[in-house]
């Protein structure tokens, strides 16, 4: 499963939950943040751009 997540450019909601270790409610909340920089909307679906997500996570870690 982890190999699949490494190879993907866009993470689905389920992939996002596994990758971050959060539940679906928190994942949806994060994906709906207007200025997070990693959300990609295709139709009605939200995806996380993995490379931008990793950059966002690094920035979040700098604050602590």
N, CA, C and O of each residue as an XYZ file, in Angstrom:
256
protein
N       0.818     -1.200      0.000
C       0.000      0.000      0.000
C       0.859      1.261      0.000
O       0.536      2.210     -0.715
N       1.932      1.305      0.768
C       2.765      2.493      0.827
C       3.425      2.794     -0.509
O       3.603      3.962     -0.854
N       3.793      1.771     -1.267
C       4.405      1.987     -2.584
C       3.439      2.714     -3.497
O       3.845      3.589     -4.261
N       2.166      2.362     -3.427
C       1.158      3.020     -4.249
C       1.079      4.498     -3.890
O       1.002      5.340     -4.785
N       1.096      4.833     -2.608
C       1.013      6.222     -2.185
C       2.236      7.008     -2.625
O       2.115      8.193     -2.935
N       3.391      6.397     -2.663
C       4.604      7.077     -3.076
C       4.544      7.419     -4.555
O       5.030      8.477     -4.956
N       3.966      6.561     -5.370
C       3.936      6.755     -6.808
C       2.850      7.711     -7.282
O       2.937      8.215     -8.402
N       1.847      7.972     -6.486
C       0.733      8.817     -6.902
C       1.072     10.293     -6.791
O       1.729     10.723     -5.843
N       0.613     11.069     -7.777
C       0.763     12.523     -7.713
C      -0.408     13.136     -6.958
O      -0.241     14.113     -6.229
N      -1.605     12.555     -7.137
C      -2.795     13.031     -6.445
C      -3.301     11.954     -5.502
O      -3.399     10.785     -5.875
N      -3.618     12.348     -4.291
C      -4.135     11.418     -3.302
C      -5.637     11.581     -3.174
O      -6.137     12.700     -3.058
N      -6.351     10.477     -3.194
C      -7.787     10.497     -2.943
C      -8.013     10.740     -1.459
O      -7.064     10.781     -0.675
N      -9.265     10.900     -1.083
C      -9.587     11.115      0.327
C      -9.076      9.961      1.188
O      -8.479     10.184      2.242
N      -9.310      8.731      0.739
C      -8.856      7.564      1.511
C      -7.332      7.519      1.597
O      -6.780      7.236      2.661
N      -6.646      7.797      0.483
C      -5.183      7.826      0.484
C      -4.665      8.908      1.430
O      -3.707      8.700      2.175
N      -5.317     10.063      1.382
C      -4.957     11.196      2.218
C      -5.064     10.835      3.699
O      -4.192     11.169      4.501
N      -6.159     10.144      4.043
C      -6.362      9.703      5.432
C      -5.248      8.762      5.877
O      -4.710      8.905      6.976
N      -4.906      7.809      5.031
C      -3.849      6.854      5.358
C      -2.506      7.567      5.475
O      -1.746      7.323      6.412
N      -2.218      8.445      4.523
C      -0.939      9.145      4.473
C      -0.707     10.004      5.718
O       0.391     10.020      6.275
N      -1.754     10.719      6.147
C      -1.614     11.592      7.311
C      -2.005     10.933      8.626
O      -1.659     11.427      9.699
N      -2.723      9.825      8.544
C      -3.166      9.158      9.762
C      -4.301      9.893     10.449
O      -4.378      9.927     11.677
N      -5.186     10.485      9.647
C      -6.327     11.211     10.195
C      -7.616     10.576      9.689
O      -7.605      9.783      8.747
N      -8.713     10.932     10.321
C     -10.012     10.427      9.901
C     -10.561     11.223      8.722
O     -10.000     12.247      8.332
N     -11.665     10.735      8.162
C     -12.250     11.370      6.980
C     -12.788     12.767      7.273
O     -12.717     13.646      6.414
N     -13.315     12.981      8.453
C     -13.839     14.303      8.793
C     -12.721     15.337      8.795
O     -12.872     16.408      8.208
N     -11.610     15.034      9.440
C     -10.471     15.950      9.489
C      -9.858     16.112      8.104
O      -9.429     17.209      7.744
N      -9.811     15.042      7.327
C      -9.261     15.115      5.974
C     -10.092     16.060      5.109
O      -9.542     16.882      4.376
N     -11.413     15.944      5.196
C     -12.284     16.845      4.421
C     -12.099     18.293      4.868
O     -12.082     19.210      4.046
N     -11.962     18.485      6.166
C     -11.736     19.833      6.694
C     -10.445     20.425      6.116
O     -10.426     21.581      5.696
N      -9.384     19.645      6.096
C      -8.107     20.116      5.553
C      -8.191     20.375      4.050
O      -7.638     21.357      3.555
N      -8.877     19.501      3.332
C      -8.998     19.671      1.882
C      -9.866     20.867      1.513
O      -9.720     21.418      0.422
N     -10.763     21.276      2.398
C     -11.618     22.424      2.116
C     -11.011     23.754      2.562
O     -11.611     24.807      2.343
N      -9.837     23.723      3.182
C      -9.183     24.972      3.579
C      -8.860     25.768      2.317
O      -8.223     25.239      1.406
N      -9.286     27.024      2.246
C      -9.164     27.768      0.990
C      -7.739     28.061      0.531
O      -7.501     28.172     -0.672
N      -6.809     28.187      1.428
C      -5.449     28.588      1.022
C      -4.382     27.555      1.385
O      -3.236     27.926      1.639
N      -4.727     26.297      1.414
C      -3.734     25.305      1.817
C      -2.696     25.058      0.730
O      -1.566     24.686      1.045
N      -3.043     25.253     -0.539
C      -2.085     25.110     -1.622
C      -1.936     23.710     -2.173
O      -1.262     23.531     -3.187
N      -2.528     22.720     -1.556
C      -2.366     21.353     -2.049
C      -3.657     20.723     -2.568
O      -3.615     19.633     -3.138
N      -4.791     21.375     -2.387
C      -6.058     20.808     -2.834
C      -6.246     21.008     -4.329
O      -6.034     22.099     -4.858
N      -6.647     19.939     -4.997
C      -6.966     19.976     -6.423
C      -8.407     19.504     -6.556
O      -8.765     18.426     -6.084
N      -9.225     20.320     -7.202
C     -10.624     19.954     -7.411
C     -10.790     19.496     -8.857
O     -10.443     20.215     -9.793
N     -11.320     18.297     -9.021
C     -11.652     17.761    -10.336
C     -13.127     17.387    -10.265
O     -13.507     16.408     -9.624
N     -13.943     18.181    -10.933
C     -15.385     18.008    -10.808
C     -15.800     18.339     -9.389
O     -15.479     19.413     -8.879
N     -16.509     17.428     -8.750
C     -16.922     17.621     -7.360
C     -15.964     16.973     -6.371
O     -16.169     17.063     -5.160
N     -14.944     16.335     -6.862
C     -14.030     15.600     -5.974
C     -12.810     16.438     -5.614
O     -12.324     17.246     -6.405
N     -12.336     16.220     -4.401
C     -11.143     16.902     -3.921
C     -10.011     15.897     -3.788
O     -10.190     14.794     -3.271
N      -8.848     16.302     -4.263
C      -7.647     15.486     -4.174
C      -6.550     16.322     -3.532
O      -6.615     17.551     -3.531
N      -5.561     15.663     -2.997
C      -4.396     16.350     -2.449
C      -3.217     16.108     -3.377
O      -2.881     14.963     -3.681
N      -2.588     17.192     -3.828
C      -1.375     17.100     -4.636
C      -0.247     16.729     -3.671
O       0.111     17.522     -2.801
N       0.307     15.536     -3.822
C       1.222     14.973     -2.828
C       2.467     15.832     -2.603
O       2.873     16.040     -1.460
N       3.069     16.326     -3.667
C       4.288     17.124     -3.517
C       3.991     18.422     -2.760
O       4.744     18.811     -1.868
N       2.888     19.088     -3.122
C       2.514     20.318     -2.418
C       2.090     20.036     -0.987
O       2.332     20.848     -0.095
N       1.457     18.888     -0.763
C       1.083     18.493      0.594
C       2.326     18.325      1.456
O       2.358     18.785      2.598
N       3.346     17.671      0.918
C       4.600     17.491      1.668
C       5.235     18.835      2.006
O       5.758     19.016      3.106
N       5.191     19.785      1.060
C       5.730     21.120      1.309
C       4.925     21.831      2.397
O       5.496     22.496      3.262
N       3.606     21.691      2.351
C       2.733     22.295      3.357
C       3.028     21.713      4.734
O       3.076     22.439      5.727
N       3.225     20.391      4.786
C       3.543     19.736      6.063
C       4.853     20.256      6.637
O       4.963     20.481      7.843
N       5.846     20.444      5.774
C       7.138     20.986      6.233
C       6.953     22.372      6.846
O       7.525     22.677      7.892
N       6.151     23.208      6.187
C       5.895     24.553      6.714
C       5.182     24.491      8.051
O       5.467     25.287      8.946
N       4.253     23.548      8.193
C       3.534     23.413      9.450
C       4.465     22.981     10.566
O       4.304     23.407     11.710
N       5.435     22.140     10.246
C       6.380     21.647     11.249
C       7.352     22.751     11.697
O       7.849     22.715     12.823
N       7.622     23.719     10.832
C       8.522     24.814     11.180
C       7.952     25.681     12.294
O       8.700     26.322     13.032
N       6.638     25.702     12.414
C       5.996     26.552     13.419
C       6.129     25.967     14.817
O       5.839     26.656     15.795
N       6.556     24.724     14.936
C       6.628     24.088     16.257
C       8.015     23.736     16.645
O       8.235     23.194     17.729
